[in-house]
Amino acid sequence: MGQGRSWIAGLLLLGAFAGTGSAQGVGPGEPAELDEKKVKEGLAAFVKQYSEGEKKKDEFMRIGAFDHLNGLLSDQRALDMVAKILGLRNETDGVRDRAAQVLGEGHNPKAIPILVKAFDANKKNSMLASRIVSQLGAIGDKSAIKEIEKIVSTRLNSLDDSAVTGIACAGLFALGRLRYYESVESLMILFDPLEKGKPKHEVQLQSDEGALESQREQMEIALMDALKGLTLQELTKYEEWKKWWSENKKTWKIE
């Protein structure tokens, strides 16, 4: 495994010290200037630990290396490093899961297309795909809303297995994390086909509480939980949500 990824250490090391990169924050709120010395030190520490973990075939060491990049994801060099590792097919799911989490926690909108590309490349790996989708909501930028809506909408009524349901629910959870008017609008758009759709097969899935729920029920619960979190409304049926949104969408604002 280490030999298959041996090129990454040299590539990352080259990227860590080539030029000055971008040191301007692009997360929510005012852009924050990053100290160049702090950036270089963080990148160097990451490369060192990741490379050691690669040589020792130590997954936990490689996962821990990402801690050195905390607060640095607004820098293009750090963003590129994490993106490269997320795209490594021969890296473990645990390391790539951590890479996706770091991209979400970095609050950099430039990470959105990186996560979408990674999701597309890992659709058959439902657990990792779900984790990647959920991080689109962590970024905190409303440009992620339409990307999530696309991912969820194609899974509402077309397939019937737990993997697809998991990805859709992760997307609905991600929408609930994006505190924008457009998130509520998107959830209401998705609610309509979910309520009216008729899957050819509707399998019974095990819920967290142990009870059997249908695919539709699990998605409805995830969707309404997202709506409740955003709107603070305690409605339980599609028609109630539809009526509330029709009456309030012109004046409602996120709190």
DOKOLKE-620254 format. One record per residue (C-alpha): x negated, y, z negated. Coordinates in pm, 1 decimal. Each point is the difference from the previous one (the first is absolute). Layout:
BEGIN
<site><c1>X</c1><c2>Y</c2><c3>Z</c3></site>
...
This chain:
BEGIN
<site><c1>0.0</c1><c2>0.0</c2><c3>0.0</c3></site>
<site><c1>-281.0</c1><c2>240.7</c2><c3>-87.3</c3></site>
<site><c1>-174.3</c1><c2>-62.9</c2><c3>331.3</c3></site>
<site><c1>320.3</c1><c2>73.2</c2><c3>191.0</c3></site>
<site><c1>20.9</c1><c2>345.8</c2><c3>-157.1</c3></site>
<site><c1>-372.2</c1><c2>73.2</c2><c3>-23.2</c3></site>
<site><c1>28.2</c1><c2>286.8</c2><c3>250.1</c3></site>
<site><c1>224.2</c1><c2>199.1</c2><c3>-232.2</c3></site>
<site><c1>-267.8</c1><c2>84.9</c2><c3>-256.7</c3></site>
<site><c1>-225.9</c1><c2>159.5</c2><c3>257.8</c3></site>
<site><c1>288.8</c1><c2>181.4</c2><c3>165.0</c3></site>
<site><c1>128.7</c1><c2>137.4</c2><c3>-328.1</c3></site>
<site><c1>-345.4</c1><c2>106.3</c2><c3>-109.3</c3></site>
<site><c1>-49.0</c1><c2>185.2</c2><c3>327.0</c3></site>
<site><c1>338.5</c1><c2>171.5</c2><c3>-36.9</c3></site>
<site><c1>-68.9</c1><c2>99.8</c2><c3>-358.5</c3></site>
<site><c1>-286.2</c1><c2>230.7</c2><c3>84.5</c3></site>
<site><c1>64.3</c1><c2>102.3</c2><c3>359.4</c3></site>
<site><c1>85.3</c1><c2>369.4</c2><c3>15.3</c3></site>
<site><c1>211.5</c1><c2>183.5</c2><c3>-250.5</c3></site>
<site><c1>338.5</c1><c2>-145.2</c2><c3>91.0</c3></site>
<site><c1>319.2</c1><c2>164.3</c2><c3>-111.4</c3></site>
<site><c1>16.4</c1><c2>111.3</c2><c3>-360.4</c3></site>
<site><c1>340.1</c1><c2>167.0</c2><c3>9.4</c3></site>
<site><c1>291.5</c1><c2>-154.1</c2><c3>-185.8</c3></site>
<site><c1>319.0</c1><c2>-61.3</c2><c3>193.5</c3></site>
<site><c1>224.3</c1><c2>-145.9</c2><c3>-269.5</c3></site>
<site><c1>313.7</c1><c2>160.9</c2><c3>-142.7</c3></site>
<site><c1>-46.7</c1><c2>351.4</c2><c3>-128.8</c3></site>
<site><c1>-292.8</c1><c2>228.7</c2><c3>62.8</c3></site>
<site><c1>-301.4</c1><c2>-150.9</c2><c3>181.9</c3></site>
<site><c1>-284.8</c1><c2>-71.9</c2><c3>-237.4</c3></site>
<site><c1>-362.3</c1><c2>39.5</c2><c3>97.3</c3></site>
<site><c1>-210.2</c1><c2>-303.4</c2><c3>-84.8</c3></site>
<site><c1>-351.7</c1><c2>40.2</c2><c3>-127.1</c3></site>
<site><c1>-235.5</c1><c2>-142.6</c2><c3>263.8</c3></site>
<site><c1>-235.6</c1><c2>-146.4</c2><c3>-257.3</c3></site>
<site><c1>288.3</c1><c2>-176.4</c2><c3>-174.5</c3></site>
<site><c1>123.7</c1><c2>-137.0</c2><c3>331.3</c3></site>
<site><c1>-340.7</c1><c2>-139.6</c2><c3>99.2</c3></site>
<site><c1>-53.5</c1><c2>-153.4</c2><c3>-341.6</c3></site>
<site><c1>340.4</c1><c2>-166.8</c2><c3>10.0</c3></site>
<site><c1>-53.1</c1><c2>-133.3</c2><c3>350.7</c3></site>
<site><c1>-346.5</c1><c2>-131.9</c2><c3>-87.6</c3></site>
<site><c1>129.1</c1><c2>-172.0</c2><c3>-316.3</c3></site>
<site><c1>284.4</c1><c2>-156.0</c2><c3>196.8</c3></site>
<site><c1>-232.0</c1><c2>-129.6</c2><c3>272.8</c3></site>
<site><c1>-243.0</c1><c2>-143.0</c2><c3>-254.9</c3></site>
<site><c1>262.8</c1><c2>-189.3</c2><c3>-198.7</c3></site>
<site><c1>196.1</c1><c2>-116.7</c2><c3>302.6</c3></site>
<site><c1>-318.5</c1><c2>-126.7</c2><c3>168.3</c3></site>
<site><c1>-106.9</c1><c2>-184.2</c2><c3>-315.6</c3></site>
<site><c1>344.0</c1><c2>-156.4</c2><c3>-23.7</c3></site>
<site><c1>-25.5</c1><c2>-100.7</c2><c3>361.7</c3></site>
<site><c1>-336.3</c1><c2>-171.1</c2><c3>-51.3</c3></site>
<site><c1>120.4</c1><c2>-178.3</c2><c3>-313.0</c3></site>
<site><c1>335.0</c1><c2>-84.7</c2><c3>156.5</c3></site>
<site><c1>156.2</c1><c2>163.9</c2><c3>-304.0</c3></site>
<site><c1>351.6</c1><c2>124.0</c2><c3>80.3</c3></site>
<site><c1>46.9</c1><c2>177.0</c2><c3>-332.5</c3></site>
<site><c1>-321.5</c1><c2>195.5</c2><c3>45.5</c3></site>
<site><c1>115.7</c1><c2>119.8</c2><c3>340.5</c3></site>
<site><c1>343.0</c1><c2>92.4</c2><c3>-136.6</c3></site>
<site><c1>-162.9</c1><c2>193.5</c2><c3>-283.3</c3></site>
<site><c1>-219.2</c1><c2>191.7</c2><c3>243.8</c3></site>
<site><c1>301.5</c1><c2>205.0</c2><c3>109.5</c3></site>
<site><c1>9.0</c1><c2>166.5</c2><c3>-342.1</c3></site>
<site><c1>-299.5</c1><c2>207.4</c2><c3>111.7</c3></site>
<site><c1>222.1</c1><c2>164.7</c2><c3>261.7</c3></site>
<site><c1>257.6</c1><c2>134.0</c2><c3>-246.3</c3></site>
<site><c1>82.9</c1><c2>357.3</c2><c3>97.2</c3></site>
<site><c1>-206.1</c1><c2>-15.1</c2><c3>320.0</c3></site>
<site><c1>255.8</c1><c2>-115.8</c2><c3>257.5</c3></site>
<site><c1>47.4</c1><c2>350.4</c2><c3>137.9</c3></site>
<site><c1>-353.3</c1><c2>-36.7</c2><c3>137.4</c3></site>
<site><c1>-1.0</c1><c2>-149.9</c2><c3>350.3</c3></site>
<site><c1>-299.9</c1><c2>-222.7</c2><c3>-72.6</c3></site>
<site><c1>169.9</c1><c2>-165.8</c2><c3>-296.6</c3></site>
<site><c1>320.7</c1><c2>-36.1</c2><c3>199.2</c3></site>
<site><c1>-187.6</c1><c2>-167.8</c2><c3>287.8</c3></site>
<site><c1>-175.4</c1><c2>-241.9</c2><c3>-235.5</c3></site>
<site><c1>321.2</c1><c2>-118.6</c2><c3>-160.6</c3></site>
<site><c1>172.2</c1><c2>-22.9</c2><c3>338.7</c3></site>
<site><c1>-277.1</c1><c2>-222.8</c2><c3>136.5</c3></site>
<site><c1>26.6</c1><c2>-240.1</c2><c3>-291.8</c3></site>
<site><c1>379.7</c1><c2>-11.3</c2><c3>20.5</c3></site>
<site><c1>-42.2</c1><c2>-102.8</c2><c3>363.7</c3></site>
<site><c1>-241.9</c1><c2>-286.7</c2><c3>-72.3</c3></site>
<site><c1>178.0</c1><c2>-322.9</c2><c3>92.8</c3></site>
<site><c1>-254.6</c1><c2>-214.0</c2><c3>-186.6</c3></site>
<site><c1>22.2</c1><c2>199.1</c2><c3>-322.5</c3></site>
<site><c1>219.6</c1><c2>-139.7</c2><c3>-277.9</c3></site>
<site><c1>358.7</c1><c2>111.7</c2><c3>-51.5</c3></site>
<site><c1>-93.8</c1><c2>123.3</c2><c3>-346.5</c3></site>
<site><c1>-263.1</c1><c2>239.2</c2><c3>132.6</c3></site>
<site><c1>221.0</c1><c2>123.4</c2><c3>283.6</c3></site>
<site><c1>289.7</c1><c2>44.6</c2><c3>-241.4</c3></site>
<site><c1>-225.0</c1><c2>221.3</c2><c3>-213.5</c3></site>
<site><c1>-107.8</c1><c2>192.3</c2><c3>311.3</c3></site>
<site><c1>364.8</c1><c2>69.9</c2><c3>85.8</c3></site>
<site><c1>65.5</c1><c2>110.1</c2><c3>-358.4</c3></site>
<site><c1>-295.1</c1><c2>240.0</c2><c3>10.9</c3></site>
<site><c1>133.2</c1><c2>152.7</c2><c3>321.6</c3></site>
<site><c1>338.3</c1><c2>55.4</c2><c3>-163.0</c3></site>
<site><c1>-147.4</c1><c2>145.6</c2><c3>-316.3</c3></site>
<site><c1>-217.1</c1><c2>234.0</c2><c3>207.3</c3></site>
<site><c1>307.3</c1><c2>204.5</c2><c3>107.2</c3></site>
<site><c1>-159.6</c1><c2>70.2</c2><c3>338.5</c3></site>
<site><c1>253.5</c1><c2>13.4</c2><c3>287.5</c3></site>
<site><c1>-275.3</c1><c2>-115.8</c2><c3>235.4</c3></site>
<site><c1>31.3</c1><c2>-340.4</c2><c3>-166.5</c3></site>
<site><c1>356.1</c1><c2>-47.8</c2><c3>131.9</c3></site>
<site><c1>-95.9</c1><c2>-121.4</c2><c3>351.6</c3></site>
<site><c1>-273.1</c1><c2>-216.2</c2><c3>-156.9</c3></site>
<site><c1>253.9</c1><c2>-175.6</c2><c3>-222.0</c3></site>
<site><c1>250.5</c1><c2>-36.5</c2><c3>284.9</c3></site>
<site><c1>-266.7</c1><c2>-158.3</c2><c3>220.0</c3></site>
<site><c1>-101.0</c1><c2>-233.7</c2><c3>-282.1</c3></site>
<site><c1>363.1</c1><c2>-96.9</c2><c3>-53.9</c3></site>
<site><c1>41.9</c1><c2>-83.2</c2><c3>368.7</c3></site>
<site><c1>-312.0</c1><c2>-215.0</c2><c3>-10.4</c3></site>
<site><c1>119.1</c1><c2>-193.2</c2><c3>-307.2</c3></site>
<site><c1>370.8</c1><c2>-53.8</c2><c3>67.8</c3></site>
<site><c1>-38.4</c1><c2>-376.2</c2><c3>-36.9</c3></site>
<site><c1>-164.7</c1><c2>42.8</c2><c3>-339.3</c3></site>
<site><c1>318.2</c1><c2>108.5</c2><c3>-175.3</c3></site>
<site><c1>-148.7</c1><c2>60.5</c2><c3>-343.8</c3></site>
<site><c1>-278.5</c1><c2>226.4</c2><c3>126.7</c3></site>
<site><c1>235.3</c1><c2>166.0</c2><c3>249.8</c3></site>
<site><c1>242.6</c1><c2>84.6</c2><c3>-281.0</c3></site>
<site><c1>-277.0</c1><c2>149.1</c2><c3>-210.1</c3></site>
<site><c1>-118.6</c1><c2>212.9</c2><c3>291.9</c3></site>
<site><c1>352.2</c1><c2>131.9</c2><c3>66.4</c3></site>
<site><c1>48.0</c1><c2>92.2</c2><c3>-364.9</c3></site>
<site><c1>-313.1</c1><c2>216.9</c2><c3>12.4</c3></site>
<site><c1>153.8</c1><c2>214.4</c2><c3>273.4</c3></site>
<site><c1>226.1</c1><c2>132.7</c2><c3>-273.3</c3></site>
<site><c1>-288.2</c1><c2>65.4</c2><c3>-237.7</c3></site>
<site><c1>-163.9</c1><c2>250.0</c2><c3>236.4</c3></site>
<site><c1>272.7</c1><c2>252.5</c2><c3>-76.0</c3></site>
<site><c1>25.3</c1><c2>155.2</c2><c3>346.1</c3></site>
<site><c1>336.4</c1><c2>14.0</c2><c3>177.1</c3></site>
<site><c1>-154.6</c1><c2>-86.8</c2><c3>336.4</c3></site>
<site><c1>-3.0</c1><c2>-359.4</c2><c3>-130.0</c3></site>
<site><c1>379.8</c1><c2>-11.8</c2><c3>-21.0</c3></site>
<site><c1>71.0</c1><c2>-71.3</c2><c3>366.5</c3></site>
<site><c1>-277.1</c1><c2>-260.3</c2><c3>14.3</c3></site>
<site><c1>154.3</c1><c2>-185.3</c2><c3>-294.3</c3></site>
<site><c1>347.9</c1><c2>33.8</c2><c3>146.8</c3></site>
<site><c1>-118.5</c1><c2>-172.7</c2><c3>320.1</c3></site>
<site><c1>-148.5</c1><c2>-287.9</c2><c3>-197.3</c3></site>
<site><c1>314.2</c1><c2>-50.7</c2><c3>-209.5</c3></site>
<site><c1>260.0</c1><c2>49.7</c2><c3>273.6</c3></site>
<site><c1>-131.7</c1><c2>-287.6</c2><c3>214.4</c3></site>
<site><c1>32.5</c1><c2>-235.5</c2><c3>-296.9</c3></site>
<site><c1>341.8</c1><c2>83.4</c2><c3>-139.2</c3></site>
<site><c1>208.4</c1><c2>-251.2</c2><c3>190.8</c3></site>
<site><c1>-219.3</c1><c2>-179.6</c2><c3>250.0</c3></site>
<site><c1>-180.3</c1><c2>-260.5</c2><c3>-211.2</c3></site>
<site><c1>92.2</c1><c2>-206.5</c2><c3>-298.7</c3></site>
<site><c1>-301.9</c1><c2>-109.5</c2><c3>-199.8</c3></site>
<site><c1>-145.8</c1><c2>118.9</c2><c3>-328.1</c3></site>
<site><c1>-314.1</c1><c2>136.8</c2><c3>167.3</c3></site>
<site><c1>199.1</c1><c2>241.0</c2><c3>214.9</c3></site>
<site><c1>216.9</c1><c2>99.8</c2><c3>-295.3</c3></site>
<site><c1>-311.3</c1><c2>68.4</c2><c3>-205.8</c3></site>
<site><c1>-143.4</c1><c2>232.8</c2><c3>264.4</c3></site>
<site><c1>331.8</c1><c2>185.2</c2><c3>37.8</c3></site>
<site><c1>39.3</c1><c2>40.6</c2><c3>-376.3</c3></site>
<site><c1>-357.8</c1><c2>127.2</c2><c3>-26.8</c3></site>
<site><c1>85.5</c1><c2>259.8</c2><c3>263.3</c3></site>
<site><c1>313.1</c1><c2>106.1</c2><c3>-185.8</c3></site>
<site><c1>-202.3</c1><c2>29.3</c2><c3>-319.6</c3></site>
<site><c1>-252.9</c1><c2>214.8</c2><c3>188.9</c3></site>
<site><c1>276.6</c1><c2>233.6</c2><c3>120.7</c3></site>
<site><c1>114.3</c1><c2>38.0</c2><c3>-358.4</c3></site>
<site><c1>-348.5</c1><c2>118.8</c2><c3>-96.2</c3></site>
<site><c1>7.1</c1><c2>278.6</c2><c3>258.6</c3></site>
<site><c1>190.1</c1><c2>276.6</c2><c3>-174.3</c3></site>
<site><c1>141.7</c1><c2>188.2</c2><c3>297.7</c3></site>
<site><c1>343.4</c1><c2>79.8</c2><c3>136.3</c3></site>
<site><c1>-101.0</c1><c2>-196.1</c2><c3>309.9</c3></site>
<site><c1>-49.0</c1><c2>-313.9</c2><c3>-211.3</c3></site>
<site><c1>364.2</c1><c2>3.5</c2><c3>-107.7</c3></site>
<site><c1>103.6</c1><c2>67.8</c2><c3>357.8</c3></site>
<site><c1>-205.5</c1><c2>-296.2</c2><c3>119.6</c3></site>
<site><c1>140.5</c1><c2>-230.8</c2><c3>-266.9</c3></site>
<site><c1>355.7</c1><c2>93.8</c2><c3>97.0</c3></site>
<site><c1>-81.7</c1><c2>-68.2</c2><c3>365.6</c3></site>
<site><c1>-127.3</c1><c2>-345.4</c2><c3>-98.6</c3></site>
<site><c1>294.9</c1><c2>-68.6</c2><c3>-230.3</c3></site>
<site><c1>252.9</c1><c2>7.4</c2><c3>284.1</c3></site>
<site><c1>-134.0</c1><c2>-293.6</c2><c3>208.9</c3></site>
<site><c1>-86.6</c1><c2>-191.4</c2><c3>-317.1</c3></site>
<site><c1>360.9</c1><c2>25.6</c2><c3>-117.1</c3></site>
<site><c1>150.8</c1><c2>-80.2</c2><c3>339.3</c3></site>
<site><c1>-254.4</c1><c2>-248.5</c2><c3>133.9</c3></site>
<site><c1>70.4</c1><c2>-367.6</c2><c3>23.5</c3></site>
<site><c1>-315.4</c1><c2>-215.6</c2><c3>0.1</c3></site>
<site><c1>43.3</c1><c2>-332.6</c2><c3>174.6</c3></site>
<site><c1>-138.2</c1><c2>-166.8</c2><c3>-309.9</c3></site>
<site><c1>8.7</c1><c2>148.1</c2><c3>-346.2</c3></site>
<site><c1>-218.8</c1><c2>-207.8</c2><c3>-225.8</c3></site>
<site><c1>18.8</c1><c2>-2.0</c2><c3>-376.9</c3></site>
<site><c1>-315.4</c1><c2>137.2</c2><c3>-161.9</c3></site>
<site><c1>-122.9</c1><c2>-20.9</c2><c3>-356.9</c3></site>
<site><c1>21.2</c1><c2>334.6</c2><c3>-179.7</c3></site>
<site><c1>-239.6</c1><c2>114.9</c2><c3>-271.9</c3></site>
<site><c1>263.8</c1><c2>-90.7</c2><c3>-257.9</c3></site>
<site><c1>29.6</c1><c2>-353.7</c2><c3>139.0</c3></site>
<site><c1>344.4</c1><c2>41.1</c2><c3>156.9</c3></site>
<site><c1>63.5</c1><c2>-77.7</c2><c3>364.1</c3></site>
<site><c1>60.4</c1><c2>303.5</c2><c3>218.6</c3></site>
<site><c1>45.9</c1><c2>32.3</c2><c3>372.0</c3></site>
<site><c1>-240.3</c1><c2>184.0</c2><c3>224.3</c3></site>
<site><c1>253.7</c1><c2>279.5</c2><c3>35.4</c3></site>
<site><c1>53.1</c1><c2>26.7</c2><c3>-377.2</c3></site>
<site><c1>-371.6</c1><c2>34.5</c2><c3>-70.3</c3></site>
<site><c1>-39.1</c1><c2>268.9</c2><c3>264.8</c3></site>
<site><c1>309.2</c1><c2>185.6</c2><c3>-125.2</c3></site>
<site><c1>-133.2</c1><c2>-2.9</c2><c3>-355.4</c3></site>
<site><c1>-338.9</c1><c2>133.0</c2><c3>115.5</c3></site>
<site><c1>165.6</c1><c2>269.0</c2><c3>211.7</c3></site>
<site><c1>235.5</c1><c2>115.6</c2><c3>-273.2</c3></site>
<site><c1>-279.6</c1><c2>1.1</c2><c3>-257.2</c3></site>
<site><c1>-194.8</c1><c2>232.8</c2><c3>230.4</c3></site>
<site><c1>303.4</c1><c2>226.0</c2><c3>44.7</c3></site>
<site><c1>71.4</c1><c2>8.8</c2><c3>-374.2</c3></site>
<site><c1>-358.1</c1><c2>95.3</c2><c3>-76.7</c3></site>
<site><c1>3.3</c1><c2>284.2</c2><c3>250.5</c3></site>
<site><c1>348.9</c1><c2>137.6</c2><c3>-58.8</c3></site>
<site><c1>67.8</c1><c2>-95.6</c2><c3>-365.4</c3></site>
<site><c1>344.0</c1><c2>-120.7</c2><c3>112.6</c3></site>
<site><c1>127.2</c1><c2>-326.0</c2><c3>-151.3</c3></site>
<site><c1>207.4</c1><c2>-125.3</c2><c3>292.6</c3></site>
<site><c1>32.4</c1><c2>-371.4</c2><c3>72.7</c3></site>
<site><c1>174.6</c1><c2>-36.8</c2><c3>335.7</c3></site>
<site><c1>-75.9</c1><c2>106.7</c2><c3>356.5</c3></site>
<site><c1>328.8</c1><c2>189.6</c2><c3>38.6</c3></site>
<site><c1>-73.8</c1><c2>198.3</c2><c3>-317.3</c3></site>
<site><c1>-344.6</c1><c2>96.5</c2><c3>128.1</c3></site>
<site><c1>137.5</c1><c2>85.1</c2><c3>341.7</c3></site>
<site><c1>265.7</c1><c2>227.7</c2><c3>-151.0</c3></site>
<site><c1>-247.6</c1><c2>167.8</c2><c3>-236.9</c3></site>
<site><c1>-251.1</c1><c2>67.7</c2><c3>277.3</c3></site>
<site><c1>267.9</c1><c2>134.0</c2><c3>233.5</c3></site>
<site><c1>111.7</c1><c2>246.3</c2><c3>-267.7</c3></site>
<site><c1>-345.3</c1><c2>103.9</c2><c3>-123.1</c3></site>
<site><c1>-255.7</c1><c2>-33.7</c2><c3>279.1</c3></site>
<site><c1>24.9</c1><c2>364.9</c2><c3>104.4</c3></site>
<site><c1>-74.9</c1><c2>135.6</c2><c3>-345.8</c3></site>
<site><c1>-184.6</c1><c2>-276.3</c2><c3>-186.6</c3></site>
<site><c1>-364.8</c1><c2>52.6</c2><c3>-96.0</c3></site>
<site><c1>-253.2</c1><c2>-232.5</c2><c3>-155.5</c3></site>
<site><c1>-63.9</c1><c2>71.3</c2><c3>-367.7</c3></site>
